[in-house]
Every structure is written in structure tokens, then in C-alpha cells.
Amino acid sequence: MDTGNFLENPYDKLEKIAPQTSFVQAKTYYGGGEWYSLDLDYKRIVDILKKVNYQGYISIEFEGKEDPKTGVKKSVDLLRSVL
């Protein structure tokens, strides 16, 4: 599940693929994205994953323009807050 692959109605689409998910790439865009930016609701995404009893890994795919030293930390903090 790549959370940044659906530009329109992402949550409906993420729900559809959630039962088959074996790995999650959580995209974040601090500082604005290189090609596009999404304001994703990770609490909602985690709830979708919990409904299907997802037990796998969640990786961070930082695609923002912010300095990675701060942008990645913000991404980690965000995901920890909803997990």
C-alpha cells in the first residue's frame, strides 16, 4: 500500500486494497512535494489497516522539500502519534 498513489478519494481506494496489503509505504510531504503534495489523514489510514488486522511493517517515504533532518523526524513523530 503506497499511501501517495491515489490523488483523488484516497481513503476509498486504500480501503479497497487494505485486505491484500502486505507492506505499507507512508508518504509525507513536509515542505511541499516534489511533484505533488497530499494532506493525508494517517489516523484514518491506520484505522483502515486495523480493520483488516494488518500486522506488517510501515515504512516512511519522505517526498517533501524540507530538510530531511527535520522532515523525516516530523514523519516519524506523526506516525508514532497515530500508531
VMD Tcl script that builds the backbone (N, CA, C; Angstrom):
set m [mol new atoms 249]
animate dup $m
set s [atomselect $m all]
$s set {name element resname resid chain x y z} {
  {N N MET 1 A 0.851 -1.164 0.000}
  {CA C MET 1 A 0.000 0.000 0.000}
  {C C MET 1 A 0.899 1.230 0.000}
  {N N ASP 2 A 0.871 1.972 -1.057}
  {CA C ASP 2 A 1.589 3.243 -1.133}
  {C C ASP 2 A 0.551 4.338 -0.936}
  {N N THR 3 A 0.608 4.997 0.213}
  {CA C THR 3 A -0.445 5.946 0.569}
  {C C THR 3 A -0.514 7.153 -0.363}
  {N N GLY 4 A 0.513 7.391 -1.133}
  {CA C GLY 4 A 0.527 8.551 -2.017}
  {C C GLY 4 A 0.139 8.257 -3.447}
  {N N ASN 5 A -0.315 7.046 -3.734}
  {CA C ASN 5 A -0.633 6.691 -5.118}
  {C C ASN 5 A -2.010 7.136 -5.589}
  {N N PHE 6 A -2.863 7.567 -4.668}
  {CA C PHE 6 A -4.228 7.916 -5.044}
  {C C PHE 6 A -4.467 9.395 -4.772}
  {N N LEU 7 A -4.529 10.170 -5.824}
  {CA C LEU 7 A -4.659 11.614 -5.686}
  {C C LEU 7 A -6.085 12.056 -5.385}
  {N N GLU 8 A -7.061 11.276 -5.798}
  {CA C GLU 8 A -8.464 11.602 -5.562}
  {C C GLU 8 A -9.123 10.471 -4.795}
  {N N ASN 9 A -9.913 10.816 -3.797}
  {CA C ASN 9 A -10.615 9.833 -2.965}
  {C C ASN 9 A -9.684 8.732 -2.449}
  {N N PRO 10 A -8.566 9.115 -1.836}
  {CA C PRO 10 A -7.589 8.081 -1.452}
  {C C PRO 10 A -8.125 7.068 -0.440}
  {N N TYR 11 A -8.957 7.482 0.485}
  {CA C TYR 11 A -9.372 6.579 1.556}
  {C C TYR 11 A -10.267 5.451 1.047}
  {N N ASP 12 A -11.144 5.751 0.104}
  {CA C ASP 12 A -11.970 4.701 -0.504}
  {C C ASP 12 A -11.086 3.669 -1.195}
  {N N LYS 13 A -10.082 4.153 -1.889}
  {CA C LYS 13 A -9.188 3.254 -2.633}
  {C C LYS 13 A -8.283 2.467 -1.681}
  {N N LEU 14 A -7.816 3.122 -0.629}
  {CA C LEU 14 A -6.986 2.417 0.342}
  {C C LEU 14 A -7.785 1.324 1.053}
  {N N GLU 15 A -9.054 1.590 1.321}
  {CA C GLU 15 A -9.915 0.572 1.924}
  {C C GLU 15 A -10.062 -0.639 1.012}
  {N N LYS 16 A -10.147 -0.393 -0.288}
  {CA C LYS 16 A -10.311 -1.500 -1.235}
  {C C LYS 16 A -9.078 -2.396 -1.285}
  {N N ILE 17 A -7.899 -1.813 -1.162}
  {CA C ILE 17 A -6.682 -2.623 -1.256}
  {C C ILE 17 A -6.193 -3.123 0.104}
  {N N ALA 18 A -6.744 -2.596 1.178}
  {CA C ALA 18 A -6.271 -2.940 2.527}
  {C C ALA 18 A -6.253 -4.453 2.801}
  {N N PRO 19 A -7.271 -5.220 2.416}
  {CA C PRO 19 A -7.232 -6.650 2.735}
  {C C PRO 19 A -6.054 -7.399 2.093}
  {N N GLN 20 A -5.514 -6.888 1.013}
  {CA C GLN 20 A -4.393 -7.546 0.342}
  {C C GLN 20 A -3.035 -6.928 0.706}
  {N N THR 21 A -3.026 -5.962 1.590}
  {CA C THR 21 A -1.797 -5.234 1.914}
  {C C THR 21 A -0.819 -6.118 2.665}
  {N N SER 22 A 0.436 -6.108 2.183}
  {CA C SER 22 A 1.492 -6.861 2.863}
  {C C SER 22 A 2.628 -5.940 3.311}
  {N N PHE 23 A 2.593 -4.682 2.888}
  {CA C PHE 23 A 3.620 -3.708 3.240}
  {C C PHE 23 A 3.034 -2.321 2.986}
  {N N VAL 24 A 3.369 -1.359 3.838}
  {CA C VAL 24 A 2.832 -0.005 3.696}
  {C C VAL 24 A 3.974 0.984 3.534}
  {N N GLN 25 A 3.849 1.851 2.530}
  {CA C GLN 25 A 4.750 2.982 2.338}
  {C C GLN 25 A 3.942 4.234 2.666}
  {N N ALA 26 A 4.252 4.854 3.789}
  {CA C ALA 26 A 3.535 6.046 4.236}
  {C C ALA 26 A 4.258 7.278 3.708}
  {N N LYS 27 A 3.650 7.944 2.768}
  {CA C LYS 27 A 4.274 9.125 2.175}
  {C C LYS 27 A 3.977 10.367 2.990}
  {N N THR 28 A 5.004 11.204 3.141}
  {CA C THR 28 A 4.846 12.504 3.785}
  {C C THR 28 A 5.490 13.563 2.909}
  {N N TYR 29 A 5.006 14.789 3.048}
  {CA C TYR 29 A 5.380 15.858 2.119}
  {C C TYR 29 A 5.734 17.159 2.836}
  {N N TYR 30 A 6.417 17.084 3.959}
  {CA C TYR 30 A 6.760 18.326 4.671}
  {C C TYR 30 A 7.604 19.225 3.773}
  {N N GLY 31 A 7.202 20.490 3.724}
  {CA C GLY 31 A 7.883 21.443 2.852}
  {C C GLY 31 A 7.350 21.438 1.432}
  {N N GLY 32 A 6.286 20.683 1.201}
  {CA C GLY 32 A 5.717 20.574 -0.146}
  {C C GLY 32 A 6.386 19.458 -0.913}
  {N N GLY 33 A 5.626 18.800 -1.744}
  {CA C GLY 33 A 6.144 17.673 -2.510}
  {C C GLY 33 A 6.913 18.087 -3.746}
  {N N GLU 34 A 7.697 17.169 -4.246}
  {CA C GLU 34 A 8.443 17.411 -5.483}
  {C C GLU 34 A 7.510 17.495 -6.682}
  {N N TRP 35 A 6.534 16.574 -6.759}
  {CA C TRP 35 A 5.620 16.536 -7.904}
  {C C TRP 35 A 4.212 16.918 -7.496}
  {N N TYR 36 A 3.819 16.562 -6.305}
  {CA C TYR 36 A 2.504 16.909 -5.766}
  {C C TYR 36 A 2.577 16.728 -4.251}
  {N N SER 37 A 1.600 17.260 -3.557}
  {CA C SER 37 A 1.512 17.106 -2.101}
  {C C SER 37 A 0.120 16.611 -1.743}
  {N N LEU 38 A 0.062 15.719 -0.784}
  {CA C LEU 38 A -1.209 15.246 -0.260}
  {C C LEU 38 A -1.235 15.502 1.237}
  {N N ASP 39 A -2.367 15.912 1.732}
  {CA C ASP 39 A -2.555 16.096 3.162}
  {C C ASP 39 A -3.310 14.873 3.662}
  {N N LEU 40 A -2.558 13.815 3.967}
  {CA C LEU 40 A -3.168 12.542 4.314}
  {C C LEU 40 A -3.492 12.456 5.801}
  {N N ASP 41 A -4.622 11.859 6.095}
  {CA C ASP 41 A -5.080 11.653 7.460}
  {C C ASP 41 A -4.593 10.271 7.912}
  {N N TYR 42 A -3.448 10.257 8.568}
  {CA C TYR 42 A -2.854 8.969 8.940}
  {C C TYR 42 A -3.617 8.260 10.052}
  {N N LYS 43 A -4.339 8.963 10.872}
  {CA C LYS 43 A -5.205 8.306 11.850}
  {C C LYS 43 A -6.255 7.485 11.103}
  {N N ARG 44 A -6.819 8.070 10.091}
  {CA C ARG 44 A -7.829 7.374 9.278}
  {C C ARG 44 A -7.214 6.174 8.553}
  {N N ILE 45 A -6.009 6.343 8.020}
  {CA C ILE 45 A -5.333 5.248 7.308}
  {C C ILE 45 A -5.012 4.111 8.277}
  {N N VAL 46 A -4.520 4.440 9.463}
  {CA C VAL 46 A -4.237 3.405 10.468}
  {C C VAL 46 A -5.521 2.677 10.862}
  {N N ASP 47 A -6.621 3.406 10.980}
  {CA C ASP 47 A -7.903 2.761 11.292}
  {C C ASP 47 A -8.319 1.784 10.178}
  {N N ILE 48 A -8.071 2.149 8.941}
  {CA C ILE 48 A -8.356 1.251 7.810}
  {C C ILE 48 A -7.522 -0.020 7.944}
  {N N LEU 49 A -6.262 0.139 8.279}
  {CA C LEU 49 A -5.374 -1.019 8.430}
  {C C LEU 49 A -5.766 -1.888 9.619}
  {N N LYS 50 A -6.197 -1.261 10.703}
  {CA C LYS 50 A -6.626 -2.026 11.877}
  {C C LYS 50 A -7.864 -2.866 11.573}
  {N N LYS 51 A -8.767 -2.339 10.748}
  {CA C LYS 51 A -9.988 -3.077 10.401}
  {C C LYS 51 A -9.686 -4.403 9.715}
  {N N VAL 52 A -8.568 -4.467 9.000}
  {CA C VAL 52 A -8.198 -5.700 8.303}
  {C C VAL 52 A -7.100 -6.455 9.053}
  {N N ASN 53 A -6.838 -6.024 10.308}
  {CA C ASN 53 A -5.849 -6.661 11.173}
  {C C ASN 53 A -4.454 -6.692 10.542}
  {N N TYR 54 A -4.068 -5.594 9.917}
  {CA C TYR 54 A -2.732 -5.509 9.321}
  {C C TYR 54 A -1.683 -5.593 10.425}
  {N N GLN 55 A -0.709 -6.466 10.258}
  {CA C GLN 55 A 0.336 -6.684 11.260}
  {C C GLN 55 A 1.741 -6.447 10.702}
  {N N GLY 56 A 1.836 -5.921 9.496}
  {CA C GLY 56 A 3.139 -5.783 8.847}
  {C C GLY 56 A 3.836 -4.469 9.155}
  {N N TYR 57 A 4.869 -4.227 8.387}
  {CA C TYR 57 A 5.680 -3.027 8.554}
  {C C TYR 57 A 5.043 -1.822 7.875}
  {N N ILE 58 A 5.391 -0.644 8.403}
  {CA C ILE 58 A 5.026 0.628 7.786}
  {C C ILE 58 A 6.325 1.411 7.632}
  {N N SER 59 A 6.670 1.706 6.391}
  {CA C SER 59 A 7.876 2.492 6.142}
  {C C SER 59 A 7.490 3.923 5.814}
  {N N ILE 60 A 8.421 4.816 6.011}
  {CA C ILE 60 A 8.199 6.217 5.666}
  {C C ILE 60 A 8.873 6.497 4.336}
  {N N GLU 61 A 8.122 7.101 3.452}
  {CA C GLU 61 A 8.671 7.543 2.174}
  {C C GLU 61 A 8.537 9.064 2.149}
  {N N PHE 62 A 9.590 9.728 2.563}
  {CA C PHE 62 A 9.581 11.191 2.666}
  {C C PHE 62 A 9.830 11.798 1.293}
  {N N GLU 63 A 8.853 12.539 0.788}
  {CA C GLU 63 A 8.958 13.165 -0.528}
  {C C GLU 63 A 8.852 14.680 -0.450}
  {N N GLY 64 A 9.070 15.233 0.720}
  {CA C GLY 64 A 8.967 16.678 0.874}
  {C C GLY 64 A 10.256 17.398 0.538}
  {N N LYS 65 A 10.143 18.689 0.390}
  {CA C LYS 65 A 11.301 19.548 0.090}
  {C C LYS 65 A 12.010 20.026 1.354}
  {N N GLU 66 A 11.386 19.814 2.503}
  {CA C GLU 66 A 12.010 20.210 3.758}
  {C C GLU 66 A 13.299 19.408 3.964}
  {N N ASP 67 A 14.229 19.976 4.694}
  {CA C ASP 67 A 15.459 19.273 5.023}
  {C C ASP 67 A 15.094 17.921 5.643}
  {N N PRO 68 A 15.607 16.821 5.116}
  {CA C PRO 68 A 15.274 15.503 5.648}
  {C C PRO 68 A 15.570 15.347 7.142}
  {N N LYS 69 A 16.535 16.094 7.654}
  {CA C LYS 69 A 16.854 16.001 9.081}
  {C C LYS 69 A 15.654 16.382 9.946}
  {N N THR 70 A 14.840 17.300 9.463}
  {CA C THR 70 A 13.652 17.691 10.218}
  {C C THR 70 A 12.385 17.046 9.655}
  {N N GLY 71 A 12.301 16.916 8.342}
  {CA C GLY 71 A 11.106 16.343 7.718}
  {C C GLY 71 A 10.881 14.882 8.065}
  {N N VAL 72 A 11.951 14.108 8.114}
  {CA C VAL 72 A 11.811 12.693 8.465}
  {C C VAL 72 A 11.421 12.558 9.932}
  {N N LYS 73 A 12.014 13.377 10.791}
  {CA C LYS 73 A 11.648 13.340 12.211}
  {C C LYS 73 A 10.166 13.661 12.395}
  {N N LYS 74 A 9.676 14.668 11.678}
  {CA C LYS 74 A 8.256 15.001 11.757}
  {C C LYS 74 A 7.401 13.823 11.295}
  {N N SER 75 A 7.867 13.130 10.259}
  {CA C SER 75 A 7.135 11.981 9.732}
  {C C SER 75 A 7.083 10.858 10.763}
  {N N VAL 76 A 8.212 10.589 11.404}
  {CA C VAL 76 A 8.263 9.553 12.439}
  {C C VAL 76 A 7.318 9.940 13.586}
  {N N ASP 77 A 7.389 11.188 14.021}
  {CA C ASP 77 A 6.533 11.649 15.111}
  {C C ASP 77 A 5.051 11.521 14.747}
  {N N LEU 78 A 4.715 11.870 13.515}
  {CA C LEU 78 A 3.333 11.767 13.051}
  {C C LEU 78 A 2.843 10.319 13.122}
  {N N LEU 79 A 3.611 9.412 12.558}
  {CA C LEU 79 A 3.172 8.004 12.537}
  {C C LEU 79 A 3.138 7.415 13.942}
  {N N ARG 80 A 4.102 7.755 14.771}
  {CA C ARG 80 A 4.066 7.250 16.148}
  {C C ARG 80 A 2.832 7.752 16.891}
  {N N SER 81 A 2.405 8.965 16.586}
  {CA C SER 81 A 1.249 9.530 17.289}
  {C C SER 81 A -0.058 8.811 16.944}
  {N N VAL 82 A -0.122 8.179 15.786}
  {CA C VAL 82 A -1.364 7.511 15.389}
  {C C VAL 82 A -1.305 5.985 15.523}
  {N N LEU 83 A -0.117 5.476 15.812}
  {CA C LEU 83 A 0.009 4.014 15.961}
  {C C LEU 83 A -0.187 3.589 17.360}
}
mol reanalyze $m
mol bondsrecalc $m
mol representation Tube
mol addrep $m
